Amino acid sequence: MLEDLIIDIREWLGLPGNSKAKLARLTGLHRNTLLSCDRADWNPTMEVLRKIEPHVRPSSRPRTDVAA
């Protein structure tokens, strides 16, 4: 499951218009946190993955269009 999220992060970064700097801005992370995210030995913390997940997996974002 974690490996899948890391794959999703790398795929998101490969999409046109996306970058490590953009992901850092979106998540509030320091850009150095994502510096080696494209390397096999990248070892992010769960906190980092939790901050990134809603931005690379739209289905994990909280829904705001649901009527209460």
Backbone hydrogen bonds, N-H to C=O, Kabsch-Sander energy under -0.5 kcal/mol:
donor,donor_aa,acceptor,acceptor_aa,energy
5,L,1,M,-1.8
6,I,2,L,-2.3
7,I,3,E,-2.2
8,D,4,D,-2.5
9,I,5,L,-2.4
10,R,6,I,-2.2
11,E,7,I,-2.5
12,W,8,D,-2.7
13,L,9,I,-2.3
14,G,10,R,-1.0
15,L,11,E,-0.5
15,L,12,W,-1.3
18,N,15,L,-2.0
23,L,19,S,-2.4
24,A,20,K,-2.5
25,R,21,A,-2.2
26,L,22,K,-2.6
27,T,23,L,-2.0
28,G,24,A,-1.5
29,L,24,A,-1.2
33,T,30,H,-1.8
34,L,30,H,-0.5
34,L,31,R,-1.0
35,L,32,N,-0.8
37,C,34,L,-1.7
39,R,36,S,-2.2
42,W,39,R,-1.6
49,L,45,T,-2.1
50,R,46,M,-2.7
51,K,47,E,-1.8
52,I,48,V,-1.8
53,E,49,L,-2.7
55,H,52,I,-2.0
56,V,52,I,-1.2
56,V,53,E,-0.6
57,R,53,E,-2.3
60,S,57,R,-2.4
61,R,58,P,-1.5
